[in-house]
Amino acid sequence: MFINKKLFNAITPTDLVVIIFYLYLIAVNLLFHSSISEWYILVILNFSLIGFVVFVANKDKNSESKVWKNIHYYYVVPLIFLSFKEVYVLLHSIHSLDYDYLLIAADRFLFGTDPTHFLYQFANPLLTEILQIAYGTFFFLPIILGVEYQIKHENKEFNFIIFLIVLGFFLSYIGYFFLPAVGPRFTLHDFSLTNTELPGIFLTNFLREIVNSGESIPSGTPNPIEVVQRDVFPSGHTQMTLLIMYLAVKLKSKNKLFFLIDGTLLIFATVYLRYHYVVDLIGGLVFMIITILIAKPFFNWWQKKTGNPLFEFK
């Protein structure tokens, strides 16, 4: 009983969210096992990752080593990408239909046109270069914010930043299951002409290729629309960037102005660069609000259960 209590208290709110999410993925694999060719491997992997999280949490709790503490803080970084890829496998196995037609219809209902076509009239290489660079900062923004508060030794703020970011990513991943879609660069435009129609100056093509590779369509992929990630709605880029901007303001980050400017450019870039429909951004905003509404009550509920300090914005 004593050991169980120690293990229980070692689990942070972030660990708990990770465990719940992997239990969700296990449930999806079991429920749709007839459609997922190697579901049992994914189930074993997910149980192993839960075991890893508990192990790391326990080592951090019972060790003075900064190595285990940093592993405990940052194991979520590769895990977010690994989870993204498992969701990709599950969506391709479970869904035989993309729902872009619904998202296109929603945009046309709201705006009377396709926003990516409308924005094309304003396209120029300098603007494209700036927006592609801003879009490429996406995964660095939470790290920059987190490291700022780790350096300042503001541990409650740092722990809440990690928790909120992980919660936001996992909620967006769950959202992909409901309306999987590929986005306007495939449905409303010719994907193979993207570099020709939206040229940059120096870095655009390189950064675009990195994004494409992360989306499972590296250069030379035949029929990229068939294998690209179905991660359009809600816009995770919008949701997570808004969360970073929210935290930067609420926590009075010294880099607040950077986050606000870069974040605004990044969100605009999601449509200008043809990654998203505008309705995806609205979905991202809704998921951002849901994340915020859930975050602090959940975080403090678990902190109270484990006898740790509660979090409040200053």
C-alpha positions in Angstrom: 0.0 0.0 0.0 2.9 2.3 0.9 4.6 1.7 -2.5 1.3 2.2 -4.4 0.9 5.6 -2.6 4.4 6.6 -3.5 3.8 5.7 -7.1 0.5 7.5 -7.1 2.1 10.7 -5.7 4.9 10.5 -8.3 2.4 10.9 -11.2 2.1 14.6 -12.3 -0.9 16.0 -14.1 1.0 15.8 -17.4 1.8 12.1 -16.7 -1.9 11.5 -16.0 -3.0 13.1 -19.3 -0.5 11.0 -21.2 -1.7 7.8 -19.5 -5.3 8.6 -20.2 -4.6 9.4 -23.9 -2.7 6.1 -24.4 -5.6 4.3 -22.7 -7.8 6.0 -25.3 -5.6 4.8 -28.1 -5.6 1.3 -26.7 -9.4 1.4 -26.6 -9.5 2.6 -30.3 -7.2 -0.2 -31.3 -9.3 -2.9 -29.5 -12.6 -1.5 -30.8 -11.5 -1.3 -34.4 -9.0 -4.2 -34.4 -10.6 -5.9 -37.4 -9.6 -2.8 -39.5 -6.1 -2.3 -38.0 -3.7 -4.9 -39.4 -1.1 -4.7 -36.5 -3.4 -3.5 -33.7 -1.8 -5.8 -31.2 1.6 -4.3 -31.7 0.2 -0.8 -31.1 -1.6 -2.0 -28.0 1.7 -3.5 -26.6 3.5 -0.3 -27.6 0.9 1.9 -25.8 1.0 -0.2 -22.6 4.8 0.0 -22.7 4.7 3.8 -23.0 2.4 3.9 -20.0 4.9 1.8 -18.1 7.7 4.1 -19.2 5.8 7.2 -17.9 5.2 5.6 -14.5 8.8 4.4 -14.3 10.2 7.9 -15.2 7.8 9.6 -12.7 8.9 7.2 -10.0 12.6 7.7 -10.7 12.2 11.5 -10.7 10.3 11.3 -7.4 12.9 9.2 -5.7 16.1 10.6 -7.1 18.0 13.8 -6.7 19.4 13.5 -10.2 18.6 16.4 -12.5 18.9 14.0 -15.4 15.8 12.1 -14.4 14.0 15.4 -13.7 14.8 16.7 -17.2 13.7 13.3 -18.7 10.5 13.6 -16.8 10.0 17.2 -18.1 10.9 16.6 -21.7 9.9 13.0 -22.5 6.6 14.5 -23.9 8.5 16.1 -26.8 9.2 12.9 -28.8 6.0 11.4 -27.4 3.8 14.1 -29.0 5.3 13.3 -32.4 5.1 9.5 -31.9 1.4 9.9 -30.9 0.8 12.0 -34.0 2.1 9.1 -36.1 0.0 6.5 -34.3 -3.1 8.6 -34.9 -2.1 8.7 -38.6 -2.0 4.9 -38.7 -5.3 4.6 -37.0 -7.1 7.2 -39.2 -5.8 5.5 -42.4 -7.0 2.1 -41.0 -10.4 3.2 -39.7 -11.6 5.9 -42.1 -12.2 5.3 -45.8 -13.7 8.7 -46.4 -12.3 12.3 -46.1 -14.6 15.1 -45.1 -13.0 17.9 -47.0 -16.3 18.5 -48.8 -18.0 19.4 -45.5 -15.2 21.8 -44.6 -15.2 23.4 -48.1 -19.0 23.8 -47.9 -18.7 25.5 -44.5 -16.1 28.0 -45.8 -18.2 28.8 -48.8 -21.3 29.2 -46.6 -19.4 31.6 -44.3 -17.4 33.6 -46.9 -19.1 33.0 -50.2 -15.9 31.8 -51.7 -12.8 29.6 -51.0 -10.5 31.7 -48.8 -7.3 30.1 -50.3 -8.3 31.2 -53.8 -9.2 34.7 -52.5 -5.8 35.1 -50.8 -3.9 33.9 -53.9 -4.5 37.4 -55.5 -2.2 38.9 -52.8 0.5 36.3 -53.0 4.1 37.4 -53.5 7.5 35.7 -52.8 8.4 38.0 -49.8 5.1 37.4 -48.1 5.3 33.7 -48.8 8.8 33.6 -47.3 7.8 35.4 -44.1 4.7 33.3 -43.6 6.5 30.0 -44.3 9.2 30.9 -41.8 6.5 31.8 -39.2 4.7 28.5 -39.9 8.0 26.7 -39.4 8.4 28.1 -35.8 5.3 26.1 -34.6 7.1 23.3 -32.7 9.6 25.7 -31.2 7.1 28.1 -29.6 6.2 25.8 -26.6 9.8 24.9 -26.1 10.9 28.6 -26.1 8.1 29.5 -23.6 8.8 26.5 -21.4 12.6 27.0 -21.3 12.0 30.7 -20.3 10.2 29.6 -17.1 12.6 26.7 -16.4 15.5 29.1 -16.5 13.7 31.4 -14.1 13.1 28.4 -11.8 9.3 29.2 -11.8 8.5 25.6 -11.4 4.7 25.9 -11.0 4.4 27.9 -14.1 6.8 25.6 -16.0 4.8 22.5 -15.0 1.5 24.1 -16.0 2.9 25.1 -19.4 4.0 21.5 -20.1 0.6 20.2 -18.9 -1.4 22.6 -21.0 0.6 22.0 -24.2 0.4 18.2 -23.8 -3.4 18.4 -23.1 -3.9 20.7 -26.1 -2.0 18.4 -28.5 -3.9 15.3 -27.4 -7.3 17.0 -27.6 -6.5 18.0 -31.2 -5.5 14.5 -32.0 -8.8 13.2 -30.7 -10.5 15.8 -32.8 -8.9 14.4 -36.0 -10.9 11.2 -35.6 -14.2 12.9 -36.2 -13.6 14.8 -39.4 -10.4 13.5 -41.1 -9.4 15.7 -44.1 -6.4 16.5 -46.2 -6.8 20.3 -46.7 -7.1 22.8 -49.6 -3.6 22.2 -51.0 -4.9 18.9 -52.3 -8.7 19.5 -52.8 -8.8 23.1 -54.1 -5.3 23.4 -55.6 -2.8 21.2 -57.4 -0.4 20.1 -54.7 2.4 19.5 -57.3 2.2 23.2 -58.3 2.6 24.6 -54.8 6.2 25.7 -55.2 5.4 27.2 -58.6 2.2 29.1 -57.5 3.5 30.1 -54.1 7.3 30.6 -54.5 9.4 32.1 -51.7 12.9 33.5 -51.8 15.5 31.5 -49.9 14.0 29.1 -47.3 10.4 28.5 -48.4 11.0 25.3 -50.4 13.3 23.9 -47.8 10.9 24.6 -44.9 7.9 23.4 -47.0 9.7 20.1 -47.6 10.3 19.6 -43.9 6.6 20.2 -43.2 5.7 17.7 -46.0 8.0 15.1 -44.6 6.5 15.5 -41.2 3.1 15.0 -42.9 4.3 11.6 -44.3 4.8 13.0 -47.9 8.5 13.5 -48.5 9.6 14.7 -51.9 9.0 12.1 -54.6 6.1 10.4 -52.9 3.7 9.0 -55.5 0.0 9.9 -55.0 0.7 12.1 -51.9 -3.0 12.7 -51.3 -3.4 9.0 -50.5 -0.8 8.9 -47.7 -0.8 12.4 -46.2 -1.9 12.9 -42.6 -5.6 13.5 -42.1 -5.0 16.3 -39.5 -6.8 19.3 -40.9 -9.8 19.8 -38.5 -9.4 21.2 -36.0 -6.3 23.2 -36.9 -3.8 22.1 -34.3 -1.5 24.9 -35.4 -4.2 27.4 -34.6 -5.2 25.8 -31.3 -1.6 25.4 -30.0 -0.4 28.8 -31.1 -3.4 30.5 -29.5 -2.6 28.5 -26.3 1.0 29.8 -26.4 -0.2 33.3 -26.9 -2.6 33.0 -24.1 0.0 31.6 -21.7 2.5 34.3 -22.8 0.0 37.0 -21.9 -1.3 35.4 -18.7 2.2 34.6 -17.4 3.6 37.9 -18.4 6.4 36.3 -20.5 9.3 38.6 -21.4 8.9 37.3 -24.9 5.2 38.1 -25.1 5.5 40.5 -28.0 7.4 37.9 -30.1 4.7 35.2 -29.4 1.9 37.6 -30.3 3.4 38.7 -33.6 4.8 35.4 -34.7 1.6 33.6 -33.6 -0.6 35.9 -35.6 1.5 35.4 -38.7 1.6 31.7 -38.1 -2.2 31.4 -37.9 -2.7 33.5 -41.0 -0.1 31.4 -42.8 -2.2 28.2 -42.2 -4.7 29.5 -44.8 -2.5 31.5 -47.1 -0.1 28.6 -47.5 -3.1 26.3 -48.2 -2.7 23.9 -45.3 -6.1 24.7 -43.8 -9.6 25.9 -44.5 -10.8 28.9 -42.4 -13.3 26.7 -40.6 -10.4 24.6 -39.4 -9.1 27.7 -37.6 -12.5 28.2 -36.0 -12.3 24.6 -34.9 -8.9 25.3 -33.5 -10.2 28.3 -31.5 -13.0 26.1 -30.1 -10.5 23.4 -29.0 -8.3 26.1 -27.5 -11.2 27.3 -25.4 -12.0 23.7 -24.4 -8.4 23.1 -23.4 -8.3 26.2 -21.2 -11.6 25.4 -19.5 -10.4 21.9 -18.7 -6.8 22.7 -17.8 -6.6 24.5 -14.5 -9.4 22.6 -12.8 -7.9 19.2 -13.9 -4.4 20.3 -13.0 -5.3 21.5 -9.5 -7.6 18.5 -8.8 -4.7 16.2 -9.4 -2.2 18.4 -7.5 -4.5 18.4 -4.5 -4.9 14.6 -4.7 -1.1 14.1 -4.7 -0.4 16.8 -2.1 1.4 19.2 -4.5 1.0 23.0 -4.8 -2.0 24.3 -6.7 -1.5 26.6 -9.7 -2.9 30.1 -10.0 -2.0 32.8 -12.5 -0.3 35.7 -10.8 
